[in-house]
Amino acid sequence: MQVRYLALLRGINVGGNNIIKMSDLKACFEAIGFTAVVTYIQSGNVLFDSNVTDEIELTQQIERALSERFDYQSKVVLLSQQALIQLIAAAPTGFGASPDDYRYDFIFLKAPLTSTEALSKIKTKAGVDFVTAGHGVLYFARLSSKSSQSQMSKMMGTAIYKEMTIRNWNTTTKLAVL
C-alpha cells in the first residue's frame, strides 16, 4: 500500500547554509526508491509516495541518504499527508483566520521531542505570542503589529530549536493539498 508522506527538512537553504537545489533533492529521494516525488519552495519540503509504513525507519533512511549525498547532518520531520491534514484540522479555533493581524506558524517537532516538553521550554510574550500544543506540533501565532516583541526569534538560539522545523500557515496548508 502506497502512503503519501511529507518530509520537512530542517536547516537547508537558510542563511547561506546547507544549500541544496530542489532538483538535486528530488533526485536524491527518487534514488532512495520513492515515487511521485515533488518538492515545494526552497525550504526543504518533499512530498513522496512509499510503501514503507514504519515512519521511524523511513526517517532514518532519509536522514542517512541526505547526510551522505549533501554532506551535512540531516534532520527530518516526517509525517503522512493524512496526518498533516489532521494537524491542520486540529488547529485551535481561529488559527490562520486573521492573516492581517497575526503571523501563524506550525512548529513541527522531531521525535522523540513531545509537544508537552517543547511547550514547557518555549517562552512567550504576553499579548504578543500565543502557543498551543498539538500532536507533534506547536501552533504559534504572534501579533503582527508587535512582532518585534515576539519571543519567536529568541527560541531560535535554544538547544530545543534544533529538534524542530517551522512552516508558516500558507506553506503548511499548501503542502496538505499538493
C-alpha positions as CSV (number, residue, x, y, z in Angstrom):
1,M,0.0,0.0,0.0
2,Q,1.4,3.4,-1.0
3,V,1.4,6.1,1.6
4,R,1.8,9.8,0.7
5,Y,4.4,11.3,3.0
6,L,5.8,14.8,3.7
7,A,9.5,15.2,4.7
8,L,10.2,18.5,6.3
9,L,14.0,19.1,6.1
10,R,15.5,21.2,8.8
11,G,18.2,23.8,8.2
12,I,18.6,23.8,4.5
13,N,18.8,26.9,2.3
14,V,18.7,29.2,5.2
15,G,21.3,31.9,5.7
16,G,23.5,30.6,3.0
17,N,23.9,27.2,4.8
18,N,23.3,23.7,3.5
19,I,22.4,24.9,0.0
20,I,20.6,22.2,-1.8
21,K,18.9,22.6,-5.2
22,M,15.4,21.3,-5.3
23,S,16.2,19.3,-8.4
24,D,19.0,17.5,-6.6
25,L,16.8,17.0,-3.6
26,K,14.2,15.4,-5.7
27,A,16.8,13.2,-7.4
28,C,18.0,12.0,-4.0
29,F,14.5,11.0,-2.9
30,E,14.0,9.2,-6.2
31,A,17.3,7.4,-5.8
32,I,16.1,6.1,-2.4
33,G,13.3,4.5,-4.4
34,F,10.4,6.8,-3.6
35,T,7.8,7.7,-6.3
36,A,5.7,10.7,-7.2
37,V,8.4,13.0,-5.6
38,V,7.5,16.7,-5.5
39,T,9.4,19.5,-3.8
40,Y,7.8,22.7,-2.7
41,I,9.7,26.0,-2.4
42,Q,13.3,26.2,-1.3
43,S,12.9,25.5,2.4
44,G,13.0,21.7,2.2
45,N,9.5,20.3,1.7
46,V,9.3,17.0,-0.1
47,L,6.2,15.0,-0.8
48,F,6.6,11.4,-2.0
49,D,5.0,8.0,-2.0
50,S,6.4,4.9,-0.3
51,N,5.1,1.5,0.6
52,V,7.2,1.6,3.8
53,T,4.9,2.3,6.8
54,D,7.4,2.4,9.6
55,E,8.0,6.1,9.9
56,I,11.0,5.8,12.2
57,E,12.7,3.5,9.7
58,L,11.8,5.8,6.9
59,T,13.0,8.9,8.7
60,Q,16.4,7.2,9.4
61,Q,16.7,6.1,5.8
62,I,16.1,9.6,4.5
63,E,18.4,11.3,7.0
64,R,21.2,8.8,6.1
65,A,20.8,9.4,2.4
66,L,20.6,13.2,2.7
67,S,23.6,13.4,5.0
68,E,25.7,11.2,2.7
69,R,24.6,12.9,-0.5
70,F,24.8,16.5,0.6
71,D,27.5,16.3,3.4
72,Y,25.5,17.8,6.3
73,Q,23.9,16.5,9.4
74,S,20.4,15.9,8.1
75,K,17.3,16.2,10.4
76,V,13.9,15.4,9.0
77,V,10.4,15.6,10.4
78,L,8.3,13.0,8.6
79,L,4.6,12.7,8.6
80,S,2.0,11.3,6.3
81,Q,0.0,13.7,4.2
82,Q,-3.1,12.5,6.0
83,A,-1.5,13.3,9.4
84,L,-0.7,16.8,8.1
85,I,-4.4,17.3,7.1
86,Q,-5.4,16.2,10.6
87,L,-3.0,18.6,12.2
88,I,-4.4,21.5,10.2
89,A,-8.0,20.4,11.1
90,A,-7.0,20.2,14.8
91,A,-5.5,23.7,14.9
92,P,-7.0,26.0,17.6
93,T,-10.2,27.8,16.7
94,G,-9.4,30.8,14.6
95,F,-5.8,29.8,13.9
96,G,-5.0,31.1,10.5
97,A,-8.2,33.2,10.3
98,S,-6.7,36.7,10.7
99,P,-3.6,36.9,8.5
100,D,-3.6,40.7,8.5
101,D,-3.3,40.7,12.3
102,Y,-1.3,37.6,13.1
103,R,1.6,35.5,11.8
104,Y,0.8,31.9,12.1
105,D,3.4,29.1,12.2
106,F,3.3,25.3,12.7
107,I,6.3,24.3,14.7
108,F,6.9,20.6,13.8
109,L,8.7,18.6,16.4
110,K,11.3,15.9,15.7
111,A,10.6,12.8,17.7
112,P,11.2,12.0,20.5
113,L,10.5,15.6,21.4
114,T,6.9,15.9,22.5
115,S,4.7,19.0,22.3
116,T,4.4,19.0,26.2
117,E,8.1,19.1,26.6
118,A,8.6,21.7,23.8
119,L,5.8,23.9,25.3
120,S,7.4,23.8,28.7
121,K,10.6,25.3,27.1
122,I,9.1,27.9,24.9
123,K,8.9,31.4,26.2
124,T,6.2,33.7,25.1
125,K,5.4,37.4,25.4
126,A,2.0,38.1,26.9
127,G,-0.3,39.8,24.5
128,V,2.0,39.1,21.6
129,D,2.7,35.4,21.4
130,F,0.1,32.6,21.5
131,V,1.1,29.0,21.5
132,T,-0.9,25.8,21.7
133,A,0.3,22.2,21.8
134,G,-0.9,19.7,19.3
135,H,0.2,16.1,18.4
136,G,3.8,16.6,17.4
137,V,3.3,20.2,16.7
138,L,3.0,23.6,18.3
139,Y,0.6,26.1,16.9
140,F,2.4,29.5,17.2
141,A,0.7,32.8,16.5
142,R,2.2,36.2,17.0
143,L,0.6,39.7,16.7
144,S,2.0,41.3,13.6
145,S,1.9,44.8,14.9
146,K,4.1,43.7,17.8
147,S,6.2,41.0,16.0
148,S,9.5,42.7,17.1
149,Q,8.5,41.9,20.7
150,S,7.8,38.2,19.9
151,Q,9.9,35.6,21.6
152,M,10.0,33.5,18.4
153,S,13.4,34.8,17.4
154,K,14.8,34.1,20.9
155,M,13.7,30.5,20.6
156,M,15.9,30.1,17.6
157,G,19.0,30.3,19.8
158,T,18.0,27.5,22.1
159,A,19.1,23.8,22.1
160,I,15.5,22.7,21.6
161,Y,15.3,24.6,18.4
162,K,17.5,22.0,16.7
163,E,14.7,19.5,17.2
164,M,12.0,21.4,15.3
165,T,11.3,22.9,12.0
166,I,8.9,25.7,11.3
167,R,6.5,26.3,8.4
168,N,4.0,29.2,8.1
169,W,0.3,28.7,7.7
170,N,0.3,29.3,3.9
171,T,3.1,26.8,3.3
172,T,1.6,24.2,5.6
173,T,-1.9,24.4,4.1
174,K,-0.5,24.3,0.5
175,L,1.5,21.1,1.4
176,A,-1.7,19.4,2.5
177,V,-3.2,19.7,-0.9
178,L,-0.2,19.0,-3.2
